[in-house]
Amino acid sequence: MSIEEKYKKKNVDIQQHVRSEMENIKKGISKKNLVQLNVILDELEKTLNNKCLPLSYPRIIVDSWDFQD
């Protein structure tokens, strides 16, 4: 498997995890910020085919999420 294929697979896996977390918010299971998760998901979708886009979501995670997350 090439590096690009691994990257795309990991990107899709993370997108699925973010969508799952968004569902957990709607069910009341998670207390994460839905707006932040939407930003993360949007950036992941954009970078799936264009890996040169700068990402802003790591800053969201570092600044406001628990280290255990």
C-alpha positions as CSV (number, residue, x, y, z in Angstrom):
1,M,0.0,0.0,0.0
2,S,1.4,3.4,-1.0
3,I,1.8,6.3,1.4
4,E,-1.0,8.1,-0.4
5,E,-3.3,5.1,0.0
6,K,-2.5,4.9,3.7
7,Y,-3.1,8.6,4.0
8,K,-6.5,8.4,2.4
9,K,-7.5,5.4,4.4
10,K,-6.5,7.1,7.7
11,N,-8.4,10.3,6.6
12,V,-11.5,8.3,5.9
13,D,-11.2,6.4,9.2
14,I,-10.9,9.7,11.1
15,Q,-13.9,11.2,9.3
16,Q,-15.9,8.2,10.4
17,H,-14.8,8.7,14.0
18,V,-15.7,12.4,13.9
19,R,-19.1,11.6,12.4
20,S,-19.7,9.0,15.2
21,E,-18.7,11.6,17.8
22,M,-21.2,14.1,16.2
23,E,-23.9,11.4,16.5
24,N,-23.0,10.9,20.2
25,I,-23.5,14.7,20.7
26,K,-27.0,14.5,19.3
27,K,-27.7,11.5,21.5
28,G,-26.4,13.4,24.6
29,I,-23.5,10.9,25.1
30,S,-20.7,13.4,24.3
31,K,-20.2,17.0,25.4
32,K,-17.8,18.0,22.7
33,N,-18.5,21.1,20.6
34,L,-20.5,20.3,17.4
35,V,-19.2,23.4,15.6
36,Q,-15.6,22.3,16.2
37,L,-16.3,18.8,15.0
38,N,-18.0,20.3,11.8
39,V,-14.8,22.3,11.2
40,I,-12.6,19.3,11.6
41,L,-14.8,17.2,9.3
42,D,-14.9,19.9,6.7
43,E,-11.1,20.2,6.7
44,L,-10.6,16.4,6.5
45,E,-13.0,16.2,3.5
46,K,-11.1,19.0,1.8
47,T,-7.7,17.4,2.4
48,L,-8.7,14.0,1.2
49,N,-7.7,14.9,-2.3
50,N,-5.6,18.0,-1.6
51,K,-3.0,17.3,1.0
52,C,-1.4,20.8,0.7
53,L,-4.2,22.7,2.5
54,P,-3.2,24.1,5.9
55,L,-5.2,22.7,8.8
56,S,-6.6,24.8,11.6
57,Y,-8.3,22.0,13.6
58,P,-5.1,20.9,15.5
59,R,-5.2,24.3,17.2
60,I,-8.8,23.7,18.3
61,I,-7.8,20.4,19.8
62,V,-4.8,21.7,21.6
63,D,-6.5,24.8,22.9
64,S,-9.8,23.4,24.2
65,W,-9.9,19.6,24.4
66,D,-9.0,17.4,27.3
67,F,-5.6,15.7,26.9
68,Q,-7.4,12.3,27.3
69,D,-9.4,12.9,24.1
